[in-house]
Each structure stands twice: as C-alpha cells, then as structure tokens.
Amino acid sequence: MSKPSLVSVVIPTYNAAEFLADALNSVRRQDHEPLEIIIVDDGSTDATPQVIERRGSDVIFVRQANRGPAAARNRGLQEAHGEVIAFLDADDVWPDGTLMRQVASLTVRPEAEVAIGRTALLVKEESESWFVPLLGSAVFRRSVLDRVGCFDESLRYSEDHDWFLRARELGVVIAATDAITLRYRVHPESLTHVLNRPDGYQLPGVIKRSLDRRRKSQAGHLLPFPGQLATEHA
C-alpha cells in the first residue's frame, strides 16, 4: 500500500482571533495523516498573536506585515512541504472527514489536479449548499499550484476566483463531490459584507482580465466550473 500524501494546510489570518481556534480545531479533527499546519498572521492588530501562542507544537507560525490574503497564502506555500495543499480561512471551518474525502477524490482520479466540494453557511441548522470557487472547499496537488502560479497579490478580494479562472484557461481538471467540504462564516468582515466598499468585490475586473487573456491567446471556450454548468464527479 502506498504511503498517504502529506497534506499541508495553510491558514491565513487577519484580526480573526475570535474564530481562529475553531478553524484550527476543525483541521485537527480531520482523519487524514500525515498533516502539516501553517498559520500565516497577516499583520493582525487584535489578539491573534496571543491565540497563536497557544497553538501547540504541531503548528508552523509565520507573521508578516499586512499585505492581504493572497500574499499570506503565497507565504504559506513557501513554507509548505506537502504533495497536496489545502487552504482554510481563519473564520471558516471544515466538516469532519473533509480531507480524507478530498484526498481520496484525487487518488481515484489521477488526472484530476483539484478536488472540490460544496460550501454551506456556518449556521446551527442545516443550510443550502453550493459549488463555489472558494479555496477552502478544495484541495490542490502541489504541481497544479506550480503550473497555474501563485495568488495575485494585487487583489484583496476575489483572488480565489482569479486563480480558478486561470486554472480553467489552462484546462485544469477539477473533480467534484456533492459532500459539504467547507462551512463559510458570515460576519461583518466576511466577503458577503464588502460589496459596497471602494476596494470591495473585485470579481467583475477578474472576469474581464480572464476574457482579455482568452481573446489575446484565442483560447475560445472556457471550461465551466463544476456545479455551474457541468459537474465532474469523483
């Protein structure tokens, strides 16, 4: 039997002290081994450093000046040693069994470079779930991150959509499962509440850049994202 892949989990955090422990605990509850956990504090000004001090010896900690979530994830990638990479925002959590399910999707689909599941709101009662291009709902082979490239540090928001669009332009195969693999927390600083800010939701510009790249390269049709127009089930 082959040795299980090392999974590196990158948790970028900025002023999320009240949520970070929940995120970290949801990673520790995963039934996949071996596991590497990396927390990148993107210049927090709240009690995040104090929370991280109690993180335990199984966590790699990096602190940097505030540069945004894309830069924090890129820094985490520099520290990661895993063949499989996963990202979890500090205010979200994973359901139990997420990593085992996602890594299994990559194992049974050798051609797949990303495995993704559904996202549901983090609420006490059962909520509707969706296929959304959020990094926390997926796992990635390290090789696809090397091929597609790092996250665009000029984007404070929608950097995940940007990465998935670039991946689709390159024909990256994404395996999808109907299981909920991310519980997304809605709060005043989450993406749901930034749409009216001057520097807020940047998706229209991200889509335009994708269209411009495809026109320039004459790439034509873009593969649909799983669950939107077609689903590639693992």
Secondary structure, DSSP 8 states (H G I E B T S, - for coil): ------EEEEEEESS-HHHHHHHHHHHHT---SSEEEEEEEES--SSHHHHHHTS-TTEEEEEE----HHHHHHHHHHH---SEEEE--TT-B--TTHHHHHHHHHHH-TT-SEEEEEEEE--SS---EE----GGGEEEEHHHHHHH----TT-SSSHHHHHHHHHHHTT--EEEEEEEEEEE---TTSGGG-TTSTT---HHHHHHHHHHHHHHHT-------BTTTB--B-
